[in-house]
Amino acid sequence: MSRRTLGQPQPVYSLEPGLGADEFLAVLERSGLAERRPVHERERIEAMLRNADVIVAARVDGELVGVARSLTDFSYCTYLSDLAVDRRFQGLGIGRRLIEETHAAAGLRTTLILLAAPDARTYYPHVGMEPHDSCWILRPGERLKGVPED
């Protein structure tokens, strides 16, 4: 059930490949996702935006209230690496629509993949995504076992 009410401005969704770092950082903060992103490393944030393949924005009266940032080959897989919705606008279907717009832009033949933030783990099954139990990560600065040092 949506919290949407009559008279509430409806979000406008669009592809925004040139989304600026200031707006992106602001919505990361207002969504709670900032605690898991390198928000104090502006050059890294700018590179994240510049190198993304698909950036979908949700705006209300011009204000960025949601964003989805993805990497894709447009054929087989799409990694939705950031999905952030301003807390004031959560529960209105914006996250679901950002996922739909991302998948459409990347190609519906691609498998959409994401790693859920701990607080969002219950959200994704709610919108029809299924868990996958074999994701593996190598964190920045870590090396594979048995790889000799340079």
Backbone as CSV, one residue per row, in Angstrom:
resi,resn,N_x,N_y,N_z,CA_x,CA_y,CA_z,C_x,C_y,C_z
1,MET,0.855,-1.176,0.000,0.000,0.000,0.000,0.898,1.235,0.000
2,SER,0.654,2.149,-0.880,1.447,3.354,-1.021,0.970,4.441,-0.068
3,ARG,1.907,5.288,0.361,1.545,6.433,1.194,1.169,7.632,0.343
4,ARG,1.104,7.470,-0.967,0.822,8.563,-1.895,-0.533,9.180,-1.568
5,THR,-0.598,10.500,-1.583,-1.843,11.193,-1.300,-2.171,12.132,-2.448
6,LEU,-3.445,12.496,-2.541,-3.870,13.441,-3.565,-3.132,14.765,-3.378
7,GLY,-2.729,15.342,-4.469,-2.060,16.634,-4.405,-0.562,16.551,-4.176
8,GLN,-0.056,15.375,-3.833,1.381,15.230,-3.625,2.074,15.215,-4.987
9,PRO,3.154,16.004,-5.150,3.845,16.024,-6.439,4.362,14.638,-6.803
10,GLN,4.200,14.284,-8.070,4.653,12.986,-8.550,6.084,13.104,-9.074
11,PRO,6.915,12.122,-8.791,8.290,12.161,-9.291,8.348,12.089,-10.813
12,VAL,9.366,12.736,-11.349,9.683,12.651,-12.768,10.961,11.833,-12.865
13,TYR,10.961,10.805,-13.709,12.094,9.896,-13.852,12.787,10.178,-15.173
14,SER,14.123,10.179,-15.139,14.873,10.397,-16.375,16.270,9.823,-16.249
15,LEU,16.848,9.526,-17.410,18.256,9.147,-17.456,19.070,10.416,-17.298
16,GLU,20.057,10.394,-16.398,20.890,11.571,-16.156,22.357,11.175,-16.129
17,PRO,22.938,10.915,-17.308,24.343,10.510,-17.339,25.295,11.577,-16.810
18,GLY,24.877,12.825,-16.802,25.734,13.908,-16.307,25.410,14.349,-14.894
19,LEU,24.764,13.494,-14.108,24.402,13.867,-12.739,25.629,14.345,-11.977
20,GLY,25.496,15.475,-11.293,26.610,16.054,-10.558,26.831,15.426,-9.196
21,ALA,28.056,15.524,-8.734,28.444,14.926,-7.456,27.696,15.548,-6.278
22,ASP,27.453,16.849,-6.305,26.784,17.486,-5.164,25.385,16.926,-4.943
23,GLU,24.615,16.793,-6.016,23.261,16.245,-5.882,23.300,14.776,-5.473
24,PHE,24.209,14.031,-6.072,24.347,12.615,-5.743,24.692,12.441,-4.264
25,LEU,25.670,13.197,-3.793,26.062,13.121,-2.386,24.907,13.495,-1.461
26,ALA,24.154,14.516,-1.836,23.038,14.957,-0.999,21.980,13.867,-0.861
27,VAL,21.644,13.183,-1.963,20.626,12.137,-1.862,21.182,10.896,-1.151
28,LEU,22.474,10.632,-1.278,23.068,9.542,-0.493,22.904,9.832,0.997
29,GLU,23.168,11.062,1.404,23.027,11.460,2.812,21.573,11.331,3.267
30,ARG,20.652,11.863,2.468,19.237,11.891,2.866,18.593,10.512,2.826
31,SER,19.249,9.547,2.173,18.699,8.194,2.085,19.263,7.263,3.159
32,GLY,20.423,7.613,3.700,21.114,6.718,4.634,22.183,5.870,3.973
33,LEU,22.274,5.907,2.647,23.267,5.093,1.946,24.677,5.657,2.090
34,ALA,24.800,6.909,2.484,26.112,7.547,2.600,27.046,6.814,3.550
35,GLU,26.498,6.162,4.555,27.366,5.474,5.520,28.110,4.301,4.897
36,ARG,27.691,3.862,3.701,28.352,2.749,3.019,28.979,3.173,1.696
37,ARG,29.213,4.455,1.519,29.830,4.960,0.294,30.966,5.907,0.662
38,PRO,31.944,6.075,-0.235,33.111,6.930,0.076,32.784,8.421,-0.094
39,VAL,31.833,8.909,0.696,31.324,10.277,0.506,32.351,11.363,0.821
40,HIS,33.421,11.018,1.517,34.446,12.012,1.838,35.588,11.997,0.829
41,GLU,35.417,11.220,-0.235,36.412,11.154,-1.299,35.754,11.645,-2.589
42,ARG,35.712,12.960,-2.755,34.978,13.560,-3.873,35.451,13.040,-5.239
43,GLU,36.756,12.903,-5.426,37.256,12.419,-6.720,36.716,11.022,-7.011
44,ARG,36.626,10.207,-5.993,36.118,8.845,-6.174,34.629,8.869,-6.516
45,ILE,33.864,9.730,-5.857,32.437,9.885,-6.151,32.256,10.361,-7.590
46,GLU,33.049,11.345,-7.999,32.953,11.848,-9.370,33.289,10.757,-10.380
47,ALA,34.275,9.922,-10.082,34.628,8.811,-10.969,33.507,7.772,-11.006
48,MET,32.865,7.529,-9.865,31.738,6.593,-9.823,30.635,7.053,-10.772
49,LEU,30.353,8.344,-10.762,29.315,8.886,-11.638,29.758,8.871,-13.097
50,ARG,30.950,9.318,-13.343,31.475,9.423,-14.712,31.544,8.058,-15.395
51,ASN,31.865,7.011,-14.645,32.069,5.683,-15.218,30.830,4.795,-15.176
52,ALA,29.738,5.298,-14.636,28.498,4.517,-14.625,27.939,4.431,-16.043
53,ASP,27.272,3.330,-16.334,26.645,3.153,-17.639,25.216,3.679,-17.673
54,VAL,24.514,3.553,-16.553,23.121,3.999,-16.474,22.923,4.714,-15.141
55,ILE,22.451,5.947,-15.208,22.064,6.694,-14.008,20.629,7.155,-14.223
56,VAL,19.736,6.689,-13.347,18.332,7.086,-13.418,18.054,7.959,-12.202
57,ALA,17.420,9.089,-12.460,17.096,10.033,-11.395,15.591,10.128,-11.214
58,ALA,15.180,10.353,-9.978,13.790,10.673,-9.649,13.806,12.068,-9.046
59,ARG,13.013,12.961,-9.610,12.964,14.340,-9.133,11.528,14.742,-8.818
60,VAL,11.395,15.520,-7.765,10.126,16.129,-7.413,10.359,17.626,-7.386
61,ASP,9.639,18.341,-8.223,9.807,19.798,-8.352,11.276,20.165,-8.572
62,GLY,11.983,19.358,-9.356,13.380,19.605,-9.687,14.390,19.083,-8.681
63,GLU,13.947,18.730,-7.483,14.857,18.224,-6.454,15.102,16.730,-6.651
64,LEU,16.369,16.328,-6.613,16.711,14.910,-6.706,16.271,14.214,-5.421
65,VAL,15.341,13.262,-5.552,14.841,12.538,-4.379,15.184,11.060,-4.441
66,GLY,15.709,10.607,-5.586,16.103,9.216,-5.722,17.045,9.046,-6.890
67,VAL,17.914,8.036,-6.780,18.866,7.764,-7.856,19.204,6.280,-7.875
68,ALA,19.405,5.782,-9.086,19.912,4.431,-9.285,21.117,4.552,-10.213
69,ARG,22.257,4.004,-9.782,23.497,4.072,-10.567,23.935,2.648,-10.861
70,SER,24.174,2.357,-12.159,24.451,0.972,-12.556,25.589,0.853,-13.548
71,LEU,26.170,-0.338,-13.553,27.177,-0.747,-14.528,26.578,-1.905,-15.310
72,THR,26.732,-1.899,-16.635,26.113,-2.944,-17.440,26.861,-3.167,-18.740
73,ASP,26.663,-4.353,-19.315,27.161,-4.625,-20.671,26.018,-4.512,-21.681
74,PHE,24.813,-4.162,-21.215,23.616,-3.977,-22.036,23.193,-5.255,-22.766
75,SER,23.711,-6.400,-22.341,23.401,-7.643,-23.026,23.116,-8.792,-22.064
76,TYR,23.954,-8.937,-21.046,23.862,-10.096,-20.171,23.577,-9.737,-18.709
77,CYS,24.300,-8.740,-18.182,24.122,-8.417,-16.773,24.168,-6.917,-16.519
78,THR,23.471,-6.530,-15.467,23.451,-5.145,-14.996,23.642,-5.174,-13.494
79,TYR,24.674,-4.493,-13.018,24.926,-4.395,-11.578,24.402,-3.052,-11.104
80,LEU,23.310,-3.079,-10.355,22.732,-1.865,-9.789,23.494,-1.595,-8.492
81,SER,24.472,-0.707,-8.573,25.392,-0.535,-7.447,24.907,0.467,-6.408
82,ASP,24.076,1.407,-6.793,23.530,2.372,-5.830,22.047,2.560,-6.097
83,LEU,21.238,2.368,-5.085,19.814,2.685,-5.134,19.521,3.475,-3.869
84,ALA,19.248,4.751,-4.040,19.052,5.630,-2.892,17.786,6.452,-3.080
85,VAL,16.928,6.451,-2.059,15.726,7.271,-2.065,15.707,8.074,-0.767
86,ASP,15.566,9.365,-0.915,15.458,10.284,0.225,14.428,9.724,1.213
87,ARG,14.775,9.688,2.496,13.882,9.119,3.513,12.487,9.749,3.485
88,ARG,12.405,11.043,3.144,11.103,11.721,3.100,10.191,11.139,2.028
89,PHE,10.773,10.431,1.055,10.008,9.928,-0.081,9.983,8.403,-0.150
90,GLN,10.496,7.736,0.863,10.470,6.279,0.874,9.042,5.793,1.129
91,GLY,8.713,4.641,0.585,7.382,4.075,0.745,6.389,4.543,-0.301
92,LEU,6.856,5.281,-1.296,5.968,5.809,-2.337,6.141,5.095,-3.675
93,GLY,6.970,4.062,-3.713,7.181,3.335,-4.960,8.317,3.873,-5.811
94,ILE,9.069,4.837,-5.298,10.157,5.437,-6.074,11.282,4.438,-6.304
95,GLY,11.667,3.696,-5.294,12.728,2.693,-5.452,12.355,1.655,-6.495
96,ARG,11.138,1.170,-6.434,10.643,0.186,-7.401,10.732,0.760,-8.815
97,ARG,10.297,1.992,-8.978,10.306,2.610,-10.314,11.732,2.849,-10.799
98,LEU,12.639,3.223,-9.899,14.042,3.389,-10.285,14.627,2.067,-10.774
99,ILE,14.278,0.970,-10.111,14.743,-0.347,-10.538,14.178,-0.670,-11.922
100,GLU,12.878,-0.429,-12.116,12.248,-0.698,-13.411,12.880,0.123,-14.529
101,GLU,13.096,1.408,-14.284,13.684,2.292,-15.295,15.122,1.881,-15.607
102,THR,15.856,1.476,-14.580,17.228,1.007,-14.771,17.247,-0.230,-15.655
103,HIS,16.394,-1.193,-15.328,16.361,-2.435,-16.090,15.959,-2.172,-17.539
104,ALA,14.994,-1.308,-17.749,14.571,-0.970,-19.109,15.713,-0.310,-19.888
105,ALA,16.433,0.608,-19.249,17.529,1.319,-19.923,18.698,0.388,-20.243
106,ALA,18.970,-0.560,-19.359,20.088,-1.482,-19.552,19.726,-2.632,-20.479
107,GLY,18.447,-2.912,-20.588,17.982,-4.002,-21.433,17.325,-5.069,-20.597
108,LEU,16.091,-5.375,-20.932,15.338,-6.348,-20.147,15.875,-7.762,-20.278
109,ARG,16.779,-7.979,-21.219,17.412,-9.301,-21.347,18.552,-9.470,-20.343
110,THR,18.949,-8.383,-19.693,20.030,-8.487,-18.713,19.473,-8.995,-17.378
111,THR,20.334,-9.665,-16.637,20.013,-10.031,-15.264,20.410,-8.852,-14.391
112,LEU,19.482,-8.382,-13.579,19.743,-7.262,-12.683,20.292,-7.816,-11.372
113,ILE,21.442,-7.312,-10.952,22.166,-7.814,-9.782,22.414,-6.649,-8.832
114,LEU,22.255,-6.871,-7.543,22.629,-5.847,-6.564,22.994,-6.485,-5.243
115,LEU,23.754,-5.751,-4.468,24.071,-6.141,-3.096,23.250,-5.229,-2.195
116,ALA,22.416,-5.784,-1.358,21.537,-4.982,-0.518,22.275,-4.432,0.698
117,ALA,21.973,-3.180,1.020,22.414,-2.621,2.296,21.703,-3.406,3.400
118,PRO,22.340,-3.573,4.551,21.711,-4.376,5.618,20.275,-3.952,5.942
119,ASP,20.008,-2.661,5.985,18.666,-2.188,6.326,17.657,-2.414,5.207
120,ALA,18.122,-2.721,4.000,17.225,-2.861,2.850,16.997,-4.312,2.440
121,ARG,17.535,-5.249,3.169,17.442,-6.667,2.774,16.006,-7.154,2.631
122,THR,15.082,-6.629,3.418,13.692,-7.076,3.325,12.940,-6.379,2.201
123,TYR,13.480,-5.303,1.670,12.811,-4.549,0.599,12.793,-5.316,-0.717
124,TYR,13.909,-5.881,-1.110,14.037,-6.468,-2.448,13.107,-7.655,-2.704
125,PRO,12.902,-8.570,-1.776,11.895,-9.607,-2.020,10.495,-9.004,-2.187
126,HIS,10.245,-7.909,-1.482,8.949,-7.225,-1.553,8.645,-6.735,-2.969
127,VAL,9.678,-6.367,-3.739,9.457,-5.879,-5.102,9.658,-6.972,-6.144
128,GLY,9.908,-8.207,-5.693,9.965,-9.325,-6.618,11.351,-9.815,-6.987
129,MET,12.370,-9.353,-6.293,13.720,-9.844,-6.558,13.990,-11.051,-5.661
130,GLU,14.821,-11.963,-6.140,15.122,-13.165,-5.363,16.554,-13.119,-4.833
131,PRO,16.774,-13.687,-3.662,18.133,-13.711,-3.111,19.017,-14.690,-3.875
132,HIS,20.303,-14.451,-3.796,21.286,-15.332,-4.419,22.353,-15.610,-3.370
133,ASP,22.690,-16.862,-3.166,23.562,-17.205,-2.047,25.032,-17.357,-2.399
134,SER,25.439,-16.982,-3.602,26.846,-17.198,-3.933,27.544,-15.929,-4.432
135,CYS,27.322,-14.849,-3.757,28.040,-13.616,-4.068,29.353,-13.627,-3.294
136,TRP,30.410,-13.200,-3.942,31.732,-13.171,-3.317,32.352,-11.819,-3.572
137,ILE,33.065,-11.283,-2.593,33.675,-9.966,-2.750,35.151,-10.012,-2.352
138,LEU,35.905,-9.119,-2.926,37.293,-8.869,-2.555,37.355,-7.372,-2.293
139,ARG,37.546,-6.983,-1.064,37.484,-5.565,-0.667,38.700,-4.793,-1.164
140,PRO,38.546,-3.468,-1.295,39.683,-2.641,-1.735,40.916,-2.887,-0.874
141,GLY,42.046,-3.031,-1.527,43.304,-3.237,-0.825,43.605,-4.689,-0.491
142,GLU,42.603,-5.563,-0.574,42.835,-6.985,-0.309,43.362,-7.659,-1.564
143,ARG,44.048,-8.768,-1.370,44.585,-9.547,-2.494,44.079,-10.967,-2.396
144,LEU,44.038,-11.626,-3.512,43.688,-13.036,-3.510,44.740,-13.834,-2.757
145,LYS,44.340,-14.904,-2.114,45.267,-15.774,-1.419,46.227,-16.391,-2.436
146,GLY,47.478,-16.488,-2.073,48.465,-17.129,-2.921,49.026,-16.251,-4.019
147,VAL,48.570,-14.993,-4.097,49.105,-14.089,-5.120,50.327,-13.417,-4.532
148,PRO,51.495,-13.534,-5.186,52.719,-12.927,-4.633,52.613,-11.399,-4.622
149,GLU,53.232,-10.809,-3.627,53.294,-9.336,-3.527,54.118,-8.805,-4.689
150,ASP,53.797,-7.621,-5.124,54.571,-6.992,-6.219,55.955,-6.595,-5.750
